[in-house]
């Protein structure tokens, strides 16, 4: 099933009050999250959006991204994947569909909650080093997966 068919069903479940766990695809949230390895636990949006929130949003019809909110004003949102150097297109608030509540990483059954101390420290650090991301990510991509899994 492609995302354009799958994710609207996920959004419906989340809006009914269920937490939904989905596998992550792509490399845009490296180095913390890896393609095919990690899972995201999604939940309903229950408060105003904030810079730094990780959300799943529709960038254009049928095209979705799970990224961190980078810029925000009263009517618009711009996101940036942790593994990306350039921000996503500007979207409307209503295009943000769900919050990410936690991640299940490296096969663990214990969630890394996005409001937990570990994830908050990582998030603050990663947002501050944005100008140097290019070099961090270049080194990261060259490391064997075994080494990457031991670092973050």
ChimeraX attribute file (.defattr): number of C-alpha atoms within 10 A of each C-alpha:
attribute: neighborCount
match mode: 1-to-1
recipient: residues
	/A:1	6
	/A:2	7
	/A:3	12
	/A:4	13
	/A:5	10
	/A:6	10
	/A:7	19
	/A:8	13
	/A:9	12
	/A:10	21
	/A:11	20
	/A:12	13
	/A:13	16
	/A:14	19
	/A:15	15
	/A:16	11
	/A:17	12
	/A:18	14
	/A:19	19
	/A:20	16
	/A:21	17
	/A:22	15
	/A:23	13
	/A:24	17
	/A:25	16
	/A:26	13
	/A:27	16
	/A:28	18
	/A:29	20
	/A:30	17
	/A:31	18
	/A:32	19
	/A:33	24
	/A:34	20
	/A:35	14
	/A:36	12
	/A:37	13
	/A:38	18
	/A:39	22
	/A:40	24
	/A:41	18
	/A:42	25
	/A:43	24
	/A:44	20
	/A:45	17
	/A:46	8
	/A:47	7
	/A:48	6
	/A:49	18
	/A:50	14
	/A:51	14
	/A:52	19
	/A:53	18
	/A:54	24
	/A:55	22
	/A:56	23
	/A:57	22
	/A:58	19
	/A:59	19
	/A:60	11
	/A:61	8
	/A:62	12
	/A:63	11
	/A:64	17
	/A:65	20
	/A:66	24
	/A:67	24
	/A:68	23
	/A:69	22
	/A:70	18
	/A:71	15
	/A:72	18
	/A:73	12
	/A:74	8
	/A:75	9
	/A:76	14
	/A:77	23
	/A:78	20
	/A:79	28
	/A:80	23
	/A:81	20
	/A:82	23
	/A:83	21
	/A:84	17
	/A:85	15
	/A:86	10
	/A:87	16
	/A:88	17
	/A:89	11
	/A:90	13
	/A:91	18
	/A:92	16
	/A:93	17
	/A:94	11
	/A:95	16
	/A:96	22
	/A:97	22
	/A:98	20
	/A:99	24
	/A:100	23
	/A:101	22
	/A:102	21
	/A:103	25
	/A:104	20
	/A:105	19
	/A:106	15
	/A:107	9
	/A:108	11
	/A:109	9
	/A:110	10
	/A:111	15
	/A:112	18
	/A:113	17
	/A:114	19
	/A:115	12
	/A:116	11
	/A:117	11
	/A:118	11
	/A:119	16
	/A:120	14
	/A:121	11
	/A:122	13
	/A:123	18
	/A:124	11
	/A:125	11
	/A:126	17
	/A:127	15
	/A:128	10
	/A:129	11
	/A:130	14
	/A:131	11
	/A:132	11
	/A:133	17
	/A:134	14
	/A:135	9
	/A:136	14
	/A:137	17
	/A:138	10
	/A:139	10
	/A:140	15
	/A:141	12
	/A:142	9
	/A:143	12
	/A:144	9
	/A:145	12
	/A:146	8
	/A:147	10
	/A:148	15
	/A:149	15
	/A:150	8
	/A:151	9
	/A:152	12
